[in-house]
Amino acid sequence: MNPVDKLIGQIVSELGFGSSQVRNVVALADDGATVPFIARYRKERTGSLDEISVKRILDRMEALRALEKRKATIIESIDSQGKLTGQLRDAIAECFDPRRLEDYYLPYKPKRRVRATVARDAGLEPLARIIMAQKSREVESQARRFVCDGFPSVELALKGASDIIAEWISENVSVRASLRRMVYRSGRLCCRGAVSDAKYADYAGFSQSFERIAAHSYLALRRGESESALKLSVEVDDDKALSIIESRILKRDGSEQTRQIIVKAVKDSYRRLLLPSITTELLAEVKERSDSQSIDLFSAGLRQVLLAPPVTAQPVVAIDPGFRTGCKVACLNRHGDLLETAVIYPVPPHNRQEEAAEILKKLVSKHSCRLIALGDGTASAETETFLMNVGFPEGVMVERVSEQGASIYSASEVAQREFPDLDLTFRSAISIGRRLQDPLAELVKIDPKSIGVGQYQHDVNQTKLRDSLDFTVSQCVNEVGVNLNTASVELLSYVAGIGPVLAANIVDYRRANGDFSSRKELLEVPRLGPKAYEQSSGFLRIHGAENPLDNSAVHPESYELVGRMARSVGKNVEDMIGNDSALAEIDVKAFISESVGPETLQDIIGELAKPGRDPREAYDSDWRDSSLQTFEDLHENMTVRCKVVNLTAFGAFVDLGIKEKGLVHVSEMSCRRISSPLEIVKIGQILSARIIRLDHERKRIALSIKES
């Protein structure tokens, strides 16, 4: 079988996609196509697979190709030792489990000098083989022949042979697989003894099997252990484990003498070699599983934050609140350009509220602002209380905006390049305002880990986290589309086929030549060739372009097709835009060809109906209960409106409009059992919740959204 066909077949069996789907996705990617392009513009070849499915296929293909390289290395190593049999070669070639592959290699892997090595070098391996044959009833007399300087007695010779047997047992593929299954299902990770940090108090006496331990629990336990707050141990049913090993090593008709020696070797192998190795493997597996689940949740939360509704075409007054140094104010026009800055001191220790109110009212009037974006960090609650009593004109609303990562942005090269003469705190205020105007365009400027969603982001595999978050950002950017004439370098760099270098070249070209008038003009950008143009052009928008399709998701490769479709109903392309009656007249079936199927045609019709439409929901800020100002305003069984601000594996954190956040535990989301909060809620969603518990000492709020 062709090597690629073999890998494709494996992916089909693992992931359940069709063979042609997998084959075409791999072929397109190998030809340089990006995931967004494949998912959006090659639906006929992929069977309309979405971006996540395309990425799953490509990630698995990458892993399998790496596994094939590892197999080749292992086969070459074993062959160079003269120990490669046809059966072993076939077993390695057909293996797709990395752990089992390493089990096959373990007996042939170069080893450091251990007890078994010393015994083997002293010539005791034949004695070990005699014992393992389990037929001899005169083992001691056999052992006398192997007494030597390093092992000068029968007892020591038998001990040396037992060390070799223990190593063989630890390298037995069947033994390792059986023990691995048993420990995974019934072995337990436990926290015994005192907990030295109150934040880990919930884990006192913790005990859970490898198989069932939750991702957030495992990551919390690891962090607690690294901080010396917890002491973890692994507990295994030793008798059951030894019984499993013995059943695979001992022969029913073996002699009693050899049996006793092998039983001791089994115990030694289990305690000294097998158990430490297997538990290390399984802890790594649980870590990998926990990382994967946490990263998936983090990415889902990030997607929801990035696709939060924008405030379109509205000027904003943005405030970065603070106590001693005052609140930094930035006025932005509807495009996010800075108009004016100010500093006010409405909260302690200054309490200059009248002065602050006058400054804000003048700024709101001068710049015709109807929205005030207030950062949710230090002094936010106090500043919001002040703002509620300023006496703004009717219709002016205050919206709290997450400050997560704003300080990182303010000190970044991006912020310095945008505002070289501004103080860091003013840059933070600008970022807060722009996040309200267009979350996606602003948040791409900072490390996704700093956006403030998810949990334990510093404890998971950082390479996998970065790859997943970058993919999520790219997915969101390409789903929404990018204005070619206003996008920043950071935003453009996430467009399919572009990247940081071409993004910078596009901005430099725009700065030197003025706005782009057509997508074709992209080909004049230095180093942006036909392939990059093919991959990126469909995701870029040009408002007011001569060709209206340049402001749509219709790919330039389909422009000629759109022209034919328009002519078929006696119209030009311009007349088709937003013309539902004309679009309904098109006989879609007449335009189906080998390269263009119903999926692409329906996408084109949908885009002509609403060109350049934004998939994000409409913005809604009218959700807060103005009667809630502080924690003391809450009481149990009270029903409140709240907004989801973060998701974890165990629940959703919500904003009630006060300083403290509340928690809707996953068990309080539905009467049915759910595996993830994502099944019920999403970040930014407005909920009606009932307060079920208030912890006045720790200022904790527990809520429920279960339907009664």
C-alpha positions in Angstrom: 0.0 0.0 0.0 1.2 3.5 -0.8 2.5 5.1 2.5 0.2 8.1 2.1 -2.8 5.9 1.5 -1.9 4.0 4.7 -1.9 7.2 6.7 -5.1 8.4 5.1 -6.8 5.1 5.9 -5.7 5.4 9.5 -7.2 8.9 9.8 -10.4 7.7 8.2 -10.7 4.9 10.8 -9.8 7.2 13.7 -11.8 10.3 12.9 -14.7 8.9 10.8 -14.3 11.2 7.8 -14.7 10.0 4.2 -11.6 8.8 2.4 -12.0 11.4 -0.4 -12.4 14.1 2.2 -9.2 13.3 4.0 -7.3 12.7 0.8 -8.4 16.1 -0.7 -7.7 18.0 2.5 -4.2 16.6 2.7 -3.5 17.2 -1.0 -4.7 20.8 -0.8 -2.6 21.5 2.3 0.4 19.9 0.8 -0.1 22.3 -2.2 0.1 25.3 0.1 -3.6 25.9 0.9 -4.5 27.3 4.3 -7.2 25.9 6.6 -9.5 28.9 6.2 -9.2 28.8 2.4 -9.8 25.0 2.3 -12.9 25.3 4.5 -14.4 28.3 2.7 -13.5 27.9 -0.9 -13.0 24.2 -1.5 -16.2 22.8 -0.2 -16.8 20.5 -3.2 -13.5 18.8 -2.6 -13.9 18.5 1.2 -17.6 17.7 1.4 -18.1 21.1 3.2 -15.9 20.3 6.2 -15.5 23.2 8.6 -12.2 24.7 9.7 -12.1 22.6 12.9 -12.5 19.4 11.0 -9.9 20.4 8.4 -7.5 21.2 11.2 -8.2 17.9 12.9 -7.3 16.0 9.7 -4.1 18.0 9.2 -3.0 17.8 12.8 -3.5 14.0 12.8 -1.6 13.7 9.5 1.3 15.7 10.9 1.4 13.4 14.0 1.2 10.3 11.9 4.0 11.5 9.6 6.1 12.2 12.7 5.3 8.7 14.0 6.4 7.2 10.7 9.8 8.9 11.0 10.1 7.6 14.6 9.3 4.1 13.3 12.1 4.4 10.6 14.5 5.5 13.3 13.6 2.5 15.6 13.8 0.0 12.8 17.2 1.3 11.7 18.5 1.1 15.3 17.3 -2.4 15.9 18.5 -3.6 12.5 22.0 -2.1 13.2 22.1 -4.4 16.3 21.3 -7.4 14.1 18.2 -8.1 16.1 15.4 -7.1 13.6 13.1 -10.0 12.7 10.4 -9.9 10.1 7.8 -10.3 12.7 9.1 -7.3 14.8 9.4 -5.2 11.6 5.8 -5.8 10.8 4.6 -5.1 14.3 6.4 -1.8 14.3 5.2 -0.9 10.8 1.5 -1.6 11.8 1.7 0.2 15.1 -0.1 3.6 15.5 0.1 3.9 19.3 3.2 5.9 20.3 3.4 4.2 23.7 3.2 0.7 22.3 5.8 1.6 19.7 8.2 2.6 22.5 7.3 -0.6 24.2 8.5 -2.5 21.2 11.8 -0.5 21.2 12.4 -0.7 24.9 14.4 -4.0 24.9 16.7 -2.7 22.1 17.0 0.9 23.4 20.5 1.9 24.5 20.6 1.8 28.3 22.7 3.3 31.0 24.6 0.8 33.1 22.2 -0.7 35.6 22.1 -3.9 37.7 20.9 -6.1 34.8 23.7 -4.7 32.6 26.4 -5.7 35.1 24.9 -9.2 35.4 24.7 -9.5 31.6 28.3 -8.4 31.2 29.3 -11.1 33.7 27.8 -13.8 31.5 24.7 -14.5 33.6 22.2 -14.1 30.7 22.2 -17.9 29.9 21.4 -18.7 33.6 18.5 -16.2 33.4 17.2 -18.0 30.3 17.4 -21.4 32.1 15.3 -20.0 34.9 12.8 -18.3 32.6 12.3 -21.6 30.8 10.9 -22.8 34.1 11.8 -26.4 33.6 14.9 -27.0 35.7 14.5 -28.6 39.1 18.2 -28.1 39.9 18.6 -24.4 39.5 21.3 -24.0 42.2 23.5 -26.7 40.6 23.0 -24.9 37.3 24.0 -21.6 38.9 27.3 -23.0 40.2 28.6 -22.9 36.6 28.1 -19.2 36.5 29.9 -18.2 39.7 32.5 -15.6 38.8 34.6 -12.7 40.3 31.7 -10.3 40.1 29.2 -12.8 41.4 31.3 -15.1 43.7 28.5 -17.3 45.1 25.5 -19.2 43.9 23.3 -16.8 45.8 24.8 -13.8 44.1 24.7 -15.5 40.7 21.0 -16.2 41.1 20.5 -12.6 42.2 22.2 -11.3 39.1 20.1 -13.6 36.9 17.0 -12.3 38.7 18.0 -8.7 37.9 18.1 -9.7 34.2 14.7 -11.4 34.5 13.3 -8.3 36.2 14.4 -6.2 33.3 12.9 -8.6 30.7 9.6 -8.5 32.6 9.7 -4.7 32.6 10.2 -4.7 28.9 7.5 -7.2 28.0 5.0 -5.6 25.7 2.0 -7.6 26.9 2.9 -7.0 30.6 3.3 -3.3 30.1 0.0 -3.0 28.2 -2.0 -5.0 30.8 -0.5 -3.1 33.8 -1.0 0.2 32.1 -4.7 -0.5 31.6 -5.1 -1.7 35.2 -3.3 1.3 36.8 -5.2 3.7 34.5 -8.6 2.4 35.5 -8.1 1.7 39.2 -4.8 3.5 40.3 -5.5 6.7 42.2 -3.9 10.0 42.5 -4.2 11.1 46.2 -3.5 14.1 48.3 -2.7 13.0 51.8 -1.6 15.0 54.8 -2.0 18.7 55.6 -2.8 21.4 53.0 -0.5 24.4 53.7 -2.4 26.9 51.5 -6.1 27.8 52.1 -6.8 28.2 48.4 -6.2 24.4 48.0 -8.3 23.5 51.0 -10.9 21.8 48.7 -8.2 19.2 47.8 -7.6 17.9 51.3 -8.1 14.2 51.2 -8.5 14.1 47.5 -8.5 10.7 45.8 -9.4 10.0 42.2 -8.6 7.4 39.6 -6.4 8.3 36.6 -9.3 7.5 34.3 -11.8 9.8 36.0 -9.8 12.8 37.3 -11.1 16.1 35.9 -8.7 18.3 33.9 -9.1 21.3 36.2 -8.5 19.2 39.3 -5.3 17.7 37.9 -3.9 21.0 36.9 -4.8 22.5 40.3 -3.1 19.6 42.1 0.0 19.9 40.0 0.2 23.6 40.8 -0.4 23.0 44.5 2.4 20.4 44.5 4.8 22.8 42.7 4.0 25.4 45.3 4.7 22.9 48.1 1.1 23.3 49.3 0.1 19.7 48.5 1.8 16.3 48.8 0.6 13.9 46.0 1.0 10.2 45.8 -0.1 7.4 43.6 -1.9 4.4 45.2 -2.2 1.1 43.3 -3.6 -2.3 44.3 -0.2 -4.0 44.4 -1.6 -7.5 44.8 -3.8 -7.2 41.8 -0.9 -5.7 39.8 1.4 -8.6 40.7 -1.2 -11.1 39.9 -1.6 -9.6 36.4 2.1 -9.8 35.8 2.5 -13.3 37.1 -0.3 -14.6 35.0 1.7 -13.5 31.9 5.1 -14.8 33.0 4.6 -17.9 35.1 4.0 -21.2 33.3 1.4 -23.6 34.8 3.7 -26.6 34.4 6.9 -24.8 35.6 9.1 -26.2 38.4 8.6 -24.9 42.0 12.2 -23.8 42.2 12.2 -21.6 39.2 8.7 -20.3 40.2 9.9 -19.0 43.5 12.8 -17.1 41.8 10.6 -15.7 39.1 7.9 -14.5 41.7 10.7 -12.6 43.5 11.9 -11.2 40.2 8.3 -10.1 39.4 8.0 -8.2 42.7 11.4 -6.6 42.1 10.5 -5.6 38.5 7.1 -4.3 39.5 8.4 -2.1 42.4 11.7 -1.0 41.0 11.0 -0.7 37.2 7.5 -1.2 36.1 5.4 0.8 38.5 7.6 4.0 38.4 7.7 3.8 34.6 4.0 3.1 34.1 2.9 5.8 36.6 5.2 8.3 35.0 3.7 7.5 31.6 0.1 7.7 32.9 0.7 11.0 34.8 2.0 12.4 31.5 -1.0 11.0 29.7 -3.4 12.6 32.3 -1.4 15.9 31.9 -1.8 15.7 28.1 -5.5 15.0 28.4 -6.0 17.8 30.9 -4.0 20.2 28.8 -6.1 19.3 25.7 -9.4 19.8 27.5 -8.3 23.1 29.1 -6.9 24.4 25.8 -10.1 23.5 24.0 -12.1 25.3 26.7 -9.7 28.3 26.6 -10.0 28.4 22.8 -13.8 28.3 22.8 -13.9 31.1 25.4 -11.4 33.1 23.3 -13.5 32.7 20.2 -16.5 34.0 22.1 -14.6 37.0 23.3 -13.2 37.8 19.9 -16.6 37.5 18.2 -18.3 39.7 20.8 -20.6 42.2 19.2 -18.9 45.5 18.1 -20.3 49.0 18.6 -20.4 50.0 15.0 -19.6 53.6 14.0 -20.0 55.2 17.4 -17.5 57.6 19.2 -16.6 56.5 22.7 -15.2 58.0 25.9 -12.9 55.4 27.5 -11.8 55.5 31.1 -9.0 53.5 32.7 -9.9 53.9 36.4 -7.5 54.4 39.3 -7.3 55.7 42.8 -4.1 57.7 43.6 -3.1 58.5 40.0 -6.6 59.3 38.9 -8.7 58.0 36.0 -7.2 58.3 32.5 -9.7 59.4 29.9 -9.4 59.0 26.1 -12.0 60.2 23.6 -12.1 58.2 20.4 -14.0 58.9 17.1 -16.1 56.2 15.5 -13.1 54.7 13.7 -11.1 54.4 17.0 -8.8 57.3 16.3 -7.7 59.3 19.4 -9.3 62.8 19.7 -8.5 64.0 23.1 -7.2 62.9 26.6 -7.8 64.0 30.1 -7.2 62.9 33.7 -10.0 63.1 36.4 -9.9 62.3 40.1 -13.5 61.4 41.2 -12.6 58.6 43.7 -10.5 58.4 46.9 -8.1 59.7 48.0 -8.9 62.8 45.9 -12.8 62.8 45.6 -12.8 65.7 43.1 -16.2 64.6 41.8 -17.7 68.0 40.7 -14.6 68.8 38.7 -14.5 65.3 37.1 -18.2 65.5 36.3 -17.8 68.8 34.4 -14.8 67.5 32.4 -16.7 64.4 31.4 -19.9 66.2 30.4 -17.9 68.6 28.2 -16.1 65.7 26.5 -19.4 63.8 25.9 -21.0 66.9 24.4 -18.0 68.0 22.4 -17.5 64.6 20.7 -21.2 63.5 20.6 -20.5 60.4 22.6 -23.3 58.1 23.8 -21.1 55.4 25.2 -18.6 55.4 28.0 -16.2 52.4 28.2 -15.0 51.8 31.7 -12.2 49.4 32.5 -13.2 46.7 35.0 -9.9 46.8 37.1 -8.8 48.7 40.2 -11.3 51.4 41.2 -13.8 50.3 38.6 -16.7 49.9 41.0 -16.1 53.2 42.7 -15.8 55.0 39.4 -18.9 53.4 38.0 -20.9 54.6 41.1 -19.6 58.1 40.4 -20.6 57.9 36.7 -24.1 56.9 37.6 -24.6 60.2 39.4 -22.9 62.6 36.9 -26.1 63.6 35.2 -25.2 62.8 31.6 -27.7 63.7 28.8 -30.4 61.0 28.3 -29.1 58.1 26.3 -25.5 58.1 27.5 -24.6 54.6 28.8 -21.7 53.2 30.8 -20.4 49.8 29.7 -17.7 48.0 31.8 -15.0 46.5 29.6 -12.4 43.8 30.5 -9.0 45.3 31.2 -7.3 42.0 30.8 -4.1 42.5 28.8 -4.6 46.3 28.4 -1.5 47.0 30.4 0.5 44.5 28.3 -0.7 46.2 25.2 0.2 49.7 26.5 3.8 48.7 27.0 4.1 46.7 23.8 5.9 47.7 20.6 2.5 47.9 18.9 1.3 50.6 21.3 4.6 52.4 21.1 4.4 52.4 17.3 0.8 53.7 17.4 1.2 56.3 20.2 4.9 57.0 20.7 4.3 60.2 22.7 1.5 59.0 25.0 1.8 57.8 28.6 1.2 54.0 29.1 -2.0 54.6 31.1 -3.6 56.6 28.2 -2.7 53.8 25.8 -4.6 51.4 28.2 -7.6 53.7 28.1 -7.5 53.8 24.3 -7.4 50.0 24.2 -10.4 49.8 26.5 -12.4 52.0 24.3 -11.4 50.2 21.1 -12.3 46.9 22.7 -15.9 48.1 23.0 -15.9 49.5 19.4 -14.4 46.4 17.8 -13.2 43.6 20.2 -11.6 41.5 17.4 -9.6 44.3 15.8 -8.2 45.4 19.2 -7.6 42.1 20.9 -5.5 40.6 18.1 -2.8 43.1 19.2 -2.0 41.2 22.4 -1.0 37.7 23.4 -4.3 35.6 23.5 -3.2 34.2 26.9 -3.5 37.7 28.4 -7.2 38.2 27.4 -8.4 36.7 30.6 -10.4 33.7 29.6 -9.9 30.0 30.5 -8.0 28.7 33.5 -4.5 27.4 34.3 -3.2 28.8 31.0 0.4 28.9 32.4 0.2 25.3 33.5 -0.6 23.6 30.2 1.7 22.8 27.3 2.6 26.3 26.0 3.4 25.2 22.4 0.0 23.5 22.0 -1.7 26.4 23.7 -0.1 28.9 21.4 -1.0 26.9 18.3 -4.6 26.5 19.4 -5.1 30.1 20.3 -3.4 31.4 17.1 -5.7 29.1 15.1 -8.7 30.4 17.0 -7.7 34.0 16.4 -7.1 33.3 12.7 -10.5 31.5 12.5 -12.3 34.5 13.9 -10.5 37.0 11.7 -11.2 35.2 8.5 -14.8 34.5 9.5 -15.5 38.2 10.0 -13.3 39.5 7.2 -10.9 42.4 7.3 -11.1 45.9 5.9 -8.0 46.1 3.7 -7.7 49.9 4.0 -8.0 50.3 7.8 -6.7 47.0 9.2 -3.6 47.1 11.4 -0.5 44.9 10.8 -1.6 42.7 13.6 -5.0 42.1 12.2 -3.8 41.5 8.7 -1.2 39.0 9.9 -4.0 36.6 10.9 -5.6 36.6 7.4 -5.1 33.3 5.6 -2.0 33.3 3.5 -0.5 36.6 4.7 1.4 36.5 8.0 3.5 39.2 9.7 5.9 40.0 6.9 3.3 40.4 4.1 1.0 42.3 6.6 3.7 44.8 7.2 4.3 45.1 3.4 0.6 45.7 2.8 0.5 48.5 5.4 3.7 50.1 4.0 2.3 50.0 0.5 -1.0 51.5 1.7 0.9 54.3 3.5 3.0 55.0 0.4 0.2 54.7 -2.3 -3.0 55.5 -0.5 -6.1 53.2 -0.1 -6.4 50.1 -2.2 -9.0 50.5 -4.9 -9.3 46.8 -5.8 -8.2 43.4 -4.6 -6.1 43.0 -7.8 -3.9 45.8 -6.5 -2.7 43.4 -3.8 -0.5 41.8 -6.4 1.6 45.0 -6.5 2.5 44.6 -2.9 6.2 43.4 -2.6 6.5 39.7 -2.1 2.8 39.1 -2.3 2.6 36.5 -5.1 -0.3 34.6 -6.8 -0.4 31.9 -4.1 -0.7 34.4 -1.2 -3.3 36.4 -3.3 -5.3 33.2 -3.9 -5.3 32.3 -0.2 -6.0 35.8 1.2 -8.1 37.9 -1.2 -11.5 36.3 -0.4 -11.1 37.3 3.3 -10.2 41.0 2.6 -12.8 43.7 2.0 -12.5 47.0 0.2 -15.4 49.4 1.1 -16.5 51.5 -1.9 -14.5 49.5 -4.4 -15.4 49.9 -8.1 -16.2 46.2 -8.2 -18.8 45.6 -5.5 -17.6 42.0 -5.1 -14.4 43.3 -3.7 -16.4 44.2 -0.6 -17.8 40.6 -0.2 -16.7 37.1 0.6 -17.0 36.1 -3.0 -13.5 34.9 -4.1 -12.0 36.7 -7.2 -11.8 33.3 -8.9 -15.6 33.3 -9.0 -16.0 36.9 -10.4 -16.5 35.6 -14.0 -19.0 33.1 -12.7 -21.0 35.8 -10.9 -21.0 37.8 -14.1 -22.5 34.9 -16.0 -25.1 34.4 -13.3 -26.1 38.1 -13.5 -26.4 38.0 -17.3 -28.6 34.9 -17.1 -31.4 37.0 -15.5 -30.6 40.2 -17.6 -28.8 42.1 -14.9 -25.3 43.4 -14.2 -23.4 42.5 -11.1 -24.2 45.8 -9.4 -27.9 45.2 -9.8 -27.7 41.8 -8.1 -26.3 43.1 -4.8 -29.1 42.8 -2.2 -31.7 42.1 -4.9 -33.5 39.1 -3.5 -36.0 38.9 -6.4 -33.3 38.8 -9.0 -31.2 36.3 -7.0 -34.3 34.1 -6.7 -34.6 33.9 -10.6 -31.1 32.4 -11.0 -31.2 28.7 -12.0 -28.4 27.6 -9.8 -28.2 24.1 -11.3 -27.3 25.6 -14.7 -24.0 26.7 -13.3 -22.8 23.5 -11.7 -19.6 22.2 -13.1 -16.7 19.9 -12.2 -15.0 22.7 -10.2 -18.1 24.5 -8.9 -20.8 22.6 -7.0 -24.0 23.6 -5.2 -22.2 24.5 -2.0 -20.1 27.2 -3.6 -23.1 28.5 -5.6 -25.2 28.8 -2.5 -22.4 30.6 -0.7 -22.2 33.1 -3.6 -26.0 33.7 -3.6 -25.9 34.2 0.1 -23.1 36.7 -0.2 -24.7 38.6 -3.0 -27.9 38.9 -0.8 -25.9 40.5 2.1 -22.4 41.3 0.9 -19.8 41.8 3.6 -22.2 40.9 6.4 -20.7 40.8 9.9 -21.5 37.4 11.5 -21.2 38.9 15.0 -24.4 39.6 16.9 -25.8 43.1 17.6 -24.4 44.9 20.6 -26.6 45.1 23.7 -25.6 47.0 26.8 -29.0 47.3 28.5 -28.8 44.4 30.9 -27.7 45.8 34.3 -29.9 46.3 37.3 -29.1 49.8 38.5 -30.3 49.1 42.0 -27.3 46.7 42.5 -24.3 48.7 43.6 -22.4 46.6 46.2 -22.2 43.1 47.6 -24.5 44.2 50.5 -27.3 44.8 48.0 -27.5 41.0 47.4 -29.5 38.4 49.2 -30.1 34.7 48.8 -33.0 33.6 46.5 -32.7 36.9 44.7 -33.1 36.8 40.9 -30.5 38.9 39.1 -29.4 39.6 35.5 -25.7 38.9 34.9 -23.3 38.6 32.0 -20.9 35.7 31.5 -17.3 36.9 31.5 -15.3 33.6 31.7 -15.7 29.9 31.4 -13.9 27.1 33.3 -14.4 23.4 33.3 -16.4 23.7 36.6 -18.6 26.6 35.7 -19.1 30.2 34.5 -18.0 33.4 36.2 -20.5 36.2 35.8 -20.6 40.0 36.2 -23.6 41.3 38.2 -22.7 44.9 37.8 -20.9 45.1 41.1 -17.2 44.7 42.1 -17.4 41.0 42.9 -17.9 38.3 40.3 -20.4 35.4 40.8 -20.0 31.7 39.9 -22.6 29.5 38.2 -21.3 26.0 38.9 -21.7 23.5 36.2 -24.0 21.5 38.5 -26.3 24.6 38.7 -26.7 25.1 34.9 -29.1 22.3 34.0 -31.3 19.6 35.5 -29.6 17.2 33.1 -26.0 16.1 33.4 -23.7 18.1 31.2 -20.0 17.7 30.6 -19.0 21.3 29.9 -20.5 24.8 30.5 -20.2 25.3 26.8 -23.3 23.2 26.3 -25.3 25.8 28.1 -23.7 29.2 28.1 -21.2 31.3 26.3 -19.0 34.4 27.1 -21.0 37.6 26.7 -24.3 35.9 27.2 -26.9 37.7 29.4 -28.4 35.4 32.0 -31.2 35.5 34.6 -29.9 33.7 37.6 -30.9 33.0 41.2 -28.5 33.6 44.1 -28.3 30.4 46.0 -25.5 31.1 48.4 -23.6 34.2 49.7 -20.2 33.9 51.5 -20.0 37.3 53.3 -16.5 36.6 54.7 -14.9 35.7 51.3 -17.4 37.8 49.2 -18.3 34.8 47.1 -21.6 34.6 45.1 -23.0 31.2 44.0 -25.8 31.3 41.5 -28.1 28.9 39.7 -29.7 29.1 36.2 -31.5 25.8 36.5 -35.1 25.9 35.3 -37.4 25.2 38.2 
